[in-house]
Amino acid sequence: MVTKLRLVFSITIVFFSFYASGQGKYWEKLSVNSSLRRAALKEVRVETGQVFSFQEKLFKQDLKSASTLKAASKTIYFPDENGGPVAYRVRESSVLAPELSKKYPEIKSYSGYAVDNPTEKIRLSISHKDLQAMIVHADGRPNSYVQKVGDDRYVLYSRTSKDDDMDFVCRTEQQVLSGSEHISAKPVDDQVLRKYRVAISATAEYTQFHGGTVADALAAINATLTRVNEVFETDLAVTLELVSDNDKVIYTNASTDPYTGSLGALGSQAQKALDEEIGVLNYDFGHVLHQGENGGNAGFIGGICTNGQKGSAYSSGQVPQGDVFDLDFVAHEMGHQLGANHTWSYELEGTLVQVEPGSGTTIMGYAGITENDNVASHGDDYFHYVSIDQIMTTLKAKGCGEEFSLANHPPIVQSVEDYVIPKSTAFVLTGNATDIDEDDVLTYTWEQIDNGVVTSATFGPTNPSGANFRSRPPSLEPTRYFPQLSRVLDGNLTQVRPTEGSAWETVSDVEREMNFALTVRDNAEGGGQVVSELVNVLVTNDGGPFAVTSQASPVTWRAGDMATIAWEVAGTDVAPINTGFVDILLSTDGGGTFDTVLASGVENDGSHDIIVPGLSTTEARIMVRPVDNIYYAVNASDFSIEVSEVVLNFSDLEFDVCHFSDLTVPFVYETYLGFDDEVVISVEDAPENLSVTVAPDTVQVDGTSVDILFEATENVAEGTYPIRVVATSAGMTREVVLTLNVFDGDFPTVVLTAPENGLTDTSVKTVLQWEDDPAHTSYEVQIATDAGFANIVEVATVKGNTFTPTDLQNQTTYFWRVKPQNICGEGAFGSVFSFTTVQVSCASKGGGALPSTISALGTPKVVSKISFFEDLPVSDVNVNLNIEHSFLADLVVSLTSPQGTTVTLISNSCGDLQNIDATFDDDGNAFECGVDGTNAISGTVRPLGALSSFNGESVFGEWVLEVADNANSDGGALVDFSLDVCVEGEFRPDEDNDGVFDDGDDLCLDTPEGAEVNTSGCQIFRFPIDNFSVSVQSESCRNNDDGAIFIEPLLKLDYNITIVGNGLDISNTFTNTYSIEGLGSGTYALCITSLGDIAYEPYCFEVTVSQPEALGVSSTVLDNGERLSLALSGSDLYFVEFNGQRFQTDQPGVTLNLEAGKNVLRVSTAKSCQGVYEDEVFISRSPVVFPNPFRNLTKVFLAEDEDQVVVGIFASNGRLLQSDTYRPKGREIELDFTGFPEGIYMIKLQGKKVGETLKVIKQ
């Protein structure tokens, strides 16, 4: 058995044990702790797994009667992930030519479907070596696989990831295409199964890996082709059959086979071997399988049936077996042979089908092997729409192979409209297809098909090209939410820098087109049919983001109450989106489904009142979606609904009625919580003279329909009336407030207000306005080019009192009028107004600071700027650009308007091609790289972003072109850049481009380009920034008034100087130097001007004359009197005298050692004017009296802190003379001996910490 499996699968494995005598008797699950199970898992190196023992002999007996005839199909059993045996009806579907099959009768292939679930298909191969199976789930689950791992032991798993170390590289040189990015659908719908003869050679290394014999290798090839055929038959109606003498090109000896083992030579060696051994005319395309380094090369794109090309393909794998090798390697390279290019877009290939972001995930992608750009860790087992299109184009053009008619009919897919949606808003696409073959199971894929380079680094909502959404596998569900609904519910509409396994989905925040393909597969056994439908979605800057603003945090509704749903209309009600009405839906399962309609077809005006339905949930969510479009929004939070006993369920809460008309308002009476009381329905607060009838007016049964009839409306004055509908029982009252709008059929004339009649120079985006009137519910607006309205150019019906025309032309006179409408009918047009639209003028301006070098070092950004001085709205912008760069794919080039709008011109485009010399214009064609052979992009081309995004903005201000080089090594230059800008209005003359118009205030018409000018357009002359050398002399000492200012100019001119400040206000002239002395400290304002013919702008500045600081000394006793810390300020050098010792220091702090007793400190500086600091510090471990002797006053210095101390004064004979209580200040107590005679005294100190007697002498 083979023990070389080294590819790690990260898989979900499921265990089952079947002991029934009839069903699945050949499968038995090994116990969790089984040593055999652990060994099997270790051998395959799966992370987790379920292992079965399998009785192959018994299984093969069950298969014996199965043949290629459907009537001879056989029921077999496989375990599934839900715990029971699944019955499959299978028939033989051989991939071996009949002659080859007879030669190797043990090698078989079968296909079938689950008996109880036709959406589930199975493909299996069986041989003397093993059984391998592929189970295809149409419900969105990953496909399941069965693989042998030892003697009679098999693993059942669902593939979720490939080995992270898989370094597969497809070396097929891609076919660079030109022309339109968006290919048209070429469906698989001709009811033809195309069979191609495939010759598959095996190197000796491949054969040895699988056991060493020809039969061993052929069994492995059979297993691979069985899985490949499942995909090819489903997606392409293509089946492959091994040629009858294929065993001639299976080699067993590496020293004698025709292959050197070098991957670079395998393709050409295979072509030669197949042509010689099989014969050029005896196969349609060929392939060689090899065991070795992971890689592959198809040799040519679409090489099938082309001599010299058709056999030049190989697939090589370290572990050349299993689903990864079969589908990610072999099916990928065969896809190239049949005509498909890569679909990934992490770097440029120029194929126009790079439509999957990053690595992609379909068969022609590179999932799992592009490091930071991996969308997923493994590929999915289906072809992208563009791959199907390319393959069918190739096969129909080749006309080779064998064709068999299919009874299977293709699905019929309904066309889907193109849409305009608001930016930054989620949307949903839904397909609708049918199939007259009732047993066919239709699956749907919605895929973006926009070509462009999209890496993880560039993926995001501002990306102007390429895919914003990854492909997702076929599903039974015809609807796809963009992004996934779960992300929208979480508020994650955008994504930047996505990582492997993340969504790779983002809405667009910029105006761009997105194109999608709906692919419908019928999954018919033996050859499917596939049809497609293409949809264009235009994201516009003129609307969005559309958002639900109410219920943004958890709230609780009560069933039957009125609630308000609010949303941000965001311009979706006008052109180009024009959504007039929306639906409001409710989900009760947190957004899983929105199957409760709260309101249908209500006005898109941002708010609507509804009756809370009779249900209970803690996971309610709201969705608002347009009636006739695909975008939508949901509220931000789950909220709760509590059920109540009674709900009066009205479908609407506001009603219009015309005089002499009756109105019936229906609702449904609903009960909950077992409520069955008799309830009376009444109408309160109806206007006087209005006849109101409720039928029935007494209800009791849930679901009773009730009608409220309003009659005699002509007796009610026109107006709006709130009316209460009340339900009353013995213990309950519920009410709903309706709004009744009564109209009398009289239509006041509409009064037009803006633009004023006869106005000229009106913008083509002007807003028409008129006075609103509550008697009018809508208005018809007509615009014509003649006063008689014979040539009407636009007609619209609007709800409010404004309208923005969509197609006005410049320099044209228009006439407009408005007619009122309501439920009673319509009035007459009122007076006619006219206006004339503004002319459009255009100008070209070049960028400054050009040419500008783009460094080859690092990732530089180069900018060039253009300024416009007119405040006029933009109507068109084109960009002329000349860039030299040696690797254009490094560059992202964008233009930013003064308002901050950014449009991307190119982004990582054109690979290793060089240079741009082009005009970017929205009306140009999409650029094709390298057309003129000199420049990568040339001519007039359409940028990636929409330059129309600038339309309507003011041209005034600075426009910035940025060239961002995002890679090291290659460089170049921004050679030239200019803008062609058209505006509404007239560019005023400004020949010297100084921003002061020549027909206005410009008194100097020939100002040099780029010069600074004043409001009169005359050049402003400024002194060079380094023209004046200024030095300041501070005061020598405080208040000495000996400061000075010295000025020396660079230019020798006649100058005037003014000096103001600190009591000084003088003016002087000078030429060479200037000085002023005798200044006190302070701030002085100086202004210098010239006295010559050139009037230089004054050069003004401030100067501060300083003075020395005052000497500052702060002393602190540290360490219980051991040291004295000094903080010094005011000088650069200090002289310190301490206890008779002198030293100097330039430090801001010093520490001195204290001595017991008196310590004397003196600090000074070199400047006597700063004064001297003197201090004495007494240190003692016991109280000290100082001075002693003394005359009248002395102090006691305590050794420790005391709150209070009792001091007794005693005569020398011991007699107490005085006793007082003192509160020490710090540790000092001052004693006053005034009045005491001279002599010796004793003082006694008594406190919490002190108890001493000291002798003192009064002199």
Secondary structure, DSSP 8 states (H G I E B T S, - for coil): --------BEEEE-------SSSSTTEEE--TT-HHHHHHHHHHTBSS--EEEE-HHHHHHHHTT--SSGGG-EEEEEE-TTSSEEEEEEEE---B-HHHHHHSTT-EEEEEEESS-TTEEEEEEE-SS-EEEEEEETTS---EEEEEEETTEEEEEEEEE--TT----B--------S-SS-----B-SSEEEEEEEEEEE-HHHHHHTTSSHHHHHHHHHHHHHHHHHHHHHHHSEEEEE-TTGGGGB---TTTSS--S-HHHHHHHHHHHHIIIIIGGG-SEEEEEEESSSEEE-SSTT-TT-TTTTT--EEEESS--HHIIIIIIIHHHHHHHTT------SS----S---SSTT-SSTTS-TTSSGGG-SSSS--SS--HHHHHHHHHHHHHH--SEEEE-S----EE-----EEEETT--EEEE--EE-S-TT---EEEEEE-------TTT-STT--SS-SB-----BS--EEEES-HHHHHTT----SS--TTS--B---SS-EEEEEEEEEE---TTS--EEEEEEEEEEETTS---EE-SS-S--EEETTSEEEEEEE-TTTTSTTT---EEEEEEESSTTS---EEEEEEEESSSEEEEE--S--EEEEEEEEEESSSSB-EE-SS-EEEE--SEEEE-S-SEEEEETT--EEEEEEEEE-TT----EEEEEES--TT-EEEEESSEE-STTEEEEEEEE-GGGS-SEEEEEEEEEE-SS-EEEEEEEEEEE-S------EEES-TTEEEE-TT--EEE---TT-SEEEEEEESSTT-SSEEEEEEESSSEE--S---TT-EEEEEEEEEETTEE------EEEEE--EEEEEEE-SS-SEEE-SSS--EEEEEEEE----BEEEEEEEEEEEES-GGGEEEEEE-TT--EEEEEES-STT---EEEEEEEEEEE--TTSSSS-SEEEEEE-SS-GGGGTTSB--EEEEEEEEE-SSS--EEEEEEEEEEEEEB-----TT-SSS-TTTT-S-TT--TT--B-TTS-B-B---TTSEEEEEE--SSTT---EEEEEEESS---EEEEEEETTEEEEEEESS-EEEEEE-SEEEEEEEEE-SSS-B--EEEEEEE------EEEEEEEGGGTEEEEEEES-S-EEEEETTEEEEE-SSEEEEE--SEEEEEEEE-S-GGG--EEEEEEE-SS-EEESSSBSSEEEEE-SS--S-EEEEEEETTS-EEEEEEE--BTTEEEEE-TT--SEEEEEEEESSS-EEEEEEEE-
